[in-house]
């Protein structure tokens, strides 16, 4: 690009590159969603269509950005975790936040008709974004624990609140007063004694949120002659599980392990090919 006398204005730009070798978490949050959900008639306390749309939009973001190793979503927010080694967009905060927010919002609009079949989009959705740096695996896990605990607390409150309003005939103001100062055990008792609701039987997507991770699946790939072979294809998996306890992390050590070494990549490639051949041998003849 040719230089000009006006190029000096670039000196006013701020260098917002984030610390290297740290976890980067970009969290998006719906803006004005109280009005947005009311306008589109979202079911209270949880609208499964809206949550599945959020998951679909988050998966679209992960499809575009390979260096996101995990995403966690609840209600109208989503957290995207970038690996410690990521060099995406030179780790510039402004680039990461604006790209995540814009990709998520555009995917949300694009996939809206798949989930709200008879409800046209009447207001433009908007999401803000922030990026936070976490220096250690333990602090990253604590961040995700915080978000999942927040999901549980909010969902239990909202389940009680809307039960009191919709089934108990209370006004929103009276329901707020009824729940003021109550603990988790009190809310469990209220739901079961007054409405016959066992909170633990509520869908896990409501109680635990959604966890998106990367996985692999075998797919059939035909060649030019129509011969089908098995090949491994990367996919984004959606889970609704506990990420506070160690079980999830023990089952998915690759999330915190970081980028594999060359030897590990070769070993995984050989194992992957062996699985493909085994699946090919086990497949019924066409």
Secondary structure, 3 states (H helix, E strand, C coil): CCCCCCHHHHHHCCCCECCCCCEEEEEEEECCHHHHHHHCCCCCCCCHHHHHHHHHHHHHHHHHCCCEEEEEEECCEEEEEECCCCCHHHHEHHHHHHHHHHHHHHHHHHHHHHHCCCCCCCCCCCEEEEEEEECCHHHHHHHHHHHHHHHHHHHHHHHHHHHHHHHCCCCHHHHHHHHCCCCHHHHHHHHHHHHCCCHHHCCHHHHHCEEEEEEEEEEEEECCCCCEEEEEEEEEEEECCCCCCHHHHHHCCHHHHCCCCHHHHHHHHHHHHHHHHHHHHHCCCC
